[in-house]
């Protein structure tokens, strides 16, 4: 599919049109609702929002509009329901985020079950690979969400492991996330939503393999017919870019729990806008649909706005993977080189900045994926956009991709193996 990234079809992608249509045509909306409700109940039990016990007295419903200290305003208004069989606590934002996550899990798991049933029916198919991939992608929202089960609801032991993982991925600390637990809800909703978009793209690519008589998949192109080293390498890189991009973008929200945006310095805003949102956002968009971005490159990358964006990508890549001199490093504009100097004990006069994490898994993840991988990606995308996007989408650049030599080379299109 060669839809324009900003065109009308993108609205259908963001609203999960094919996923919802597939469930509706399969008469499985009830299945999605059942799974979502079951997940919500499990999350409430694990997070302490629902406690089953015997209490004397009848039923009562209380509304709390705040606390005397003015702490954690995102929890209010809070609803407290008491009953003979237990009690229910419904903090405002935790409840909203839990409902959103449960809805996403219901959609993803329902599609996964339908695809798995079709996989069993077509187990003798000569090419079951894409089907297996589709079923695994359908399970992705649930698997990611179960990692942080109940973390958005309370600070119970059931959520401790999830909080630690989110803290390491977002550059924050577990104690900070426990105090500002709204970020856990934001993190969960964002992860599940991006996973559902990936599932939507996969369903567009492989829907015809499961529902040949479904009119929703009557027209579709680009079904993968083989797996080679290029396809596997491109797929692995897109997964790495997606994971790095999501966690890097959400790191800004985690930093807002300690640094209010209104009081942030110019350097911090540069770090957030260029290093995090521009570079990380491009990594997410390209990882999800490199061919859509490739379709837009030919008419956009050679314009003034395109050149500006490419220059900013180069700046962001250098700031992430290189070294930022003082006084900019002291203002919050820093990257791998600055933290490496800080780790070996260099003074701040040479731009050294102490790493966010001590040596360990958290620091290794940040340096490898959020700094170096995103820096190399952003630099390559800025200098050779068509080549990078063509490689990720298993296409060979053509003269129509761009007008300048840096954007395209005149070659014959290679056979497509992956649609996106």
ABEGO torsion letter per residue (X at the ends): XABBAABAAAAAAAAGAAAAAAAAAAGAAAAAAAAAAAAAAAAAAAAGABBBBBBBEBBBBBBBAEBAAGBGAAAOBBBBBBBAAEBBBBBAAAAAAAAAAAAAAAAAAAAAAAAAAAAAAAAABABAAAAAAAAAAAAAAAAAAAAABGAAABABAAAAAAAAAAAAAAGBBAAAAAABAAAAAAAAAAAAAAAAAAAAAAAAAAAAAABAABAAAABBBGBBABBBAAAAAAAAAAAAAAAAAAAAAAAAAAAAAABBAAABBAAAAAAAAAAAAAAAAAAAAAAABAAAAAAAAAAAAABAAAAAAAAAAAAAAAAAABBBBOAAAAAGBBBAAAAAAAAAGBBAAAGBBBBABBBEAAAAAAAAAAAAAAAAAAAAAAABAAAAAAAAAGBBBBAAABABAAABBBBBBBBBABAX
